């Protein structure tokens, strides 16, 4: 039985990794079927992120089940690079321009590393690209020519301190301060994946404004941001709350920042419909979007480090 599970797991692993490479191109995964001290098989090695490991284990386990074998006989010892306590180096851009962070080496823009950001953590090197993690937990690919390594004395003390420094704690904010924090962004073009004044998307805009106003570091993407904050009813939203919605026609998720009380609430957002960062009424927004949730970040609320 051990030999059968080992052989089937090896075939399944090869098939899964080949399918991933066919779909995504280069995949950061160095995984093999090894044997433990008692001879039982174990998946061992590294992948990029925990979700990748979970998908790998499910796929291999599913193929074992389909072959009539018990997937519980295959142990899992795969480690995600983002889970490591140490860093393979710290990186900053070599110019004053934002560094493009992409989902794959040649893929679409996923985010940007700005000169004002904490340094990026290098996870691994693949050819002429570095795979990095940003302080807000974004993982992506950057051209190695666009970044330079920090000398040790300028590097974060630890991965834990780096993450905690970004996460922060929400400070009290006067209602008018939200409009002040929004003003520099008004009219900035909407660019999916952008995080700078050259172009920005909805979640990056909310991330920037909340960080500037309160000191709280939110995740990069709206689906992750929706898990942060204290839930409030739509009728009770006030300045500084964020509202998560879904476009009625396109089905895409979107996030906006509330600037005033619910009775005549105005919201600021990087708007694909208008092509820029703009302000409109919440009522007007909800003619195009379906409400999903509203979140608040009260003083003392801590981000996830």
Residue pairs with C-beta under 8 A, 6 or more apart in sequence:
1 69
1 73
2 39
2 40
2 41
2 73
4 69
5 41
5 64
5 69
5 70
5 73
5 74
6 33
6 35
6 41
8 63
8 64
8 67
8 69
9 33
9 41
9 43
9 60
9 64
9 74
10 33
11 63
12 59
12 60
12 63
12 64
13 31
13 32
13 33
13 43
13 56
13 60
15 63
16 56
16 59
16 60
16 63
17 27
17 29
17 31
20 27
20 29
21 27
24 104
25 104
25 105
25 106
26 104
26 105
26 126
28 46
28 47
28 48
28 81
28 123
28 124
28 126
28 131
29 45
29 46
29 47
29 48
29 52
29 56
30 45
30 46
30 47
31 43
31 44
31 45
31 46
31 47
31 56
31 78
32 43
32 44
32 45
33 41
33 42
33 43
33 44
33 74
34 41
34 42
34 43
34 44
34 77
35 41
35 42
36 42
36 75
40 73
40 75
41 73
41 74
41 75
42 74
42 75
42 76
42 77
43 56
43 57
43 60
43 74
43 75
43 76
43 77
43 78
44 77
44 78
45 78
45 79
46 78
46 79
46 80
46 81
47 53
47 56
47 78
47 79
47 80
47 81
48 80
48 81
48 82
48 123
48 124
48 131
48 139
49 80
49 81
49 82
49 139
50 80
50 82
50 83
52 80
53 76
53 78
53 79
53 80
56 78
57 76
57 78
60 71
60 74
61 71
61 74
62 71
64 70
64 71
64 73
64 74
65 71
81 123
81 124
81 131
82 123
82 133
82 137
82 139
84 159
85 158
85 159
85 160
86 159
87 121
87 122
87 155
87 156
87 159
88 121
88 122
88 123
88 124
88 125
89 121
89 122
89 149
89 150
90 119
90 120
90 121
90 122
90 149
90 150
90 154
90 155
90 156
91 113
91 119
91 120
91 121
91 122
91 130
91 132
91 142
91 147
91 148
91 149
91 150
92 113
92 115
92 119
92 120
92 147
92 148
92 150
93 99
93 113
93 114
93 115
93 146
93 147
93 148
94 145
94 146
94 147
94 148
95 146
96 115
98 112
98 113
98 114
98 115
98 195
98 196
98 198
99 112
99 113
99 120
99 142
99 143
99 146
99 147
100 109
100 112
100 142
100 143
100 146
101 109
101 110
101 111
101 112
101 113
101 120
101 132
101 134
101 138
101 140
101 141
101 142
102 108
102 109
102 110
102 140
102 141
102 142
103 110
103 140
103 141
104 141
105 126
105 127
105 129
105 141
107 141
108 192
108 193
109 191
109 192
109 193
109 194
110 138
110 140
110 193
111 134
111 138
111 140
111 193
111 195
111 204
111 220
112 193
112 194
112 195
112 196
113 120
113 132
113 134
113 142
113 147
114 195
114 196
117 134
117 135
118 134
118 135
118 156
118 162
118 165
118 166
119 135
119 150
119 155
119 156
119 162
120 132
120 133
120 134
120 135
120 142
120 147
121 132
121 133
121 134
121 135
121 159
121 162
122 130
122 131
122 132
122 149
123 130
123 131
123 132
123 133
123 139
124 130
124 131
125 131
125 144
126 141
128 143
128 144
128 145
129 141
129 142
129 143
129 144
130 141
130 142
130 143
130 144
130 147
131 139
131 140
131 141
132 139
132 140
132 141
132 142
132 147
133 139
134 140
134 220
135 162
135 163
135 165
135 166
135 217
136 166
136 207
136 217
136 218
136 219
136 220
137 163
137 219
137 220
137 224
138 219
138 220
138 221
156 162
156 165
160 305
163 305
164 305
166 217
166 303
166 305
167 216
167 217
167 302
167 303
167 304
167 305
168 211
168 214
168 215
168 216
168 217
168 302
168 303
169 215
169 216
169 300
169 301
169 302
169 303
170 214
170 215
170 216
170 297
170 298
170 299
170 300
170 301
170 302
171 214
171 215
171 216
171 299
172 299
173 213
173 214
173 239
173 240
175 238
175 239
175 240
175 260
176 239
177 213
178 209
178 213
178 239
178 240
178 257
178 258
178 259
179 259
181 209
181 212
181 213
182 209
182 257
182 259
182 268
182 277
182 279
184 197
185 197
185 200
185 205
185 208
185 209
185 268
185 270
185 277
186 268
186 276
186 277
186 278
186 279
187 276
187 277
187 278
188 197
188 198
188 199
188 200
188 205
188 270
188 276
188 277
189 198
189 199
189 200
189 275
189 276
190 199
190 200
190 201
190 202
190 270
190 271
190 272
190 274
190 275
190 276
190 277
191 198
191 199
191 200
191 201
192 201
192 272
193 201
194 200
194 201
194 204
195 201
195 204
195 207
195 208
195 220
200 208
200 270
200 277
201 270
202 222
202 254
202 255
202 256
202 269
202 270
202 271
202 272
203 219
203 220
203 221
203 222
203 225
203 255
204 220
204 270
205 257
205 268
205 269
205 270
205 277
206 218
206 222
206 225
206 242
206 255
206 256
206 257
206 269
207 217
207 218
207 219
207 220
207 225
209 257
209 268
210 216
210 218
210 240
210 242
210 257
210 297
211 217
211 218
213 240
214 240
214 297
216 297
216 301
216 302
216 303
217 303
218 224
218 225
218 228
218 303
219 225
219 228
222 244
222 253
222 254
222 255
223 253
225 242
225 244
225 255
225 295
226 244
226 253
226 255
226 292
226 293
226 295
228 295
228 297
228 303
228 304
229 242
229 295
229 296
229 297
229 301
230 295
230 296
230 297
230 298
230 301
231 293
231 294
231 295
231 296
232 241
232 294
232 295
232 296
233 294
234 243
234 262
234 291
234 294
235 262
236 262
236 294
237 243
237 258
237 261
237 262
237 265
237 282
237 294
237 296
238 258
238 260
238 261
238 262
238 296
239 258
239 259
239 260
239 261
240 257
240 258
240 296
240 297
241 257
241 258
241 294
241 295
241 296
242 255
242 256
242 257
242 258
242 294
242 295
243 255
243 256
243 258
243 267
243 282
243 291
243 293
243 294
243 295
244 253
244 254
244 255
244 292
244 293
244 294
244 295
245 253
245 254
245 255
245 256
245 285
245 286
245 289
245 290
245 291
245 292
246 252
246 253
246 254
246 289
246 290
246 292
247 253
247 254
247 288
247 289
247 290
248 288
248 289
248 290
249 288
252 272
253 292
254 269
254 272
254 289
255 269
256 267
256 268
256 269
256 282
256 285
257 267
257 268
257 269
258 265
258 266
258 267
258 282
258 294
259 265
259 266
259 267
259 268
259 279
260 266
262 282
264 281
265 281
265 282
265 283
266 279
266 280
266 281
266 282
267 279
267 280
267 281
267 282
267 285
268 277
268 278
268 279
269 277
269 278
269 285
270 276
270 277
271 277
271 278
271 280
273 288
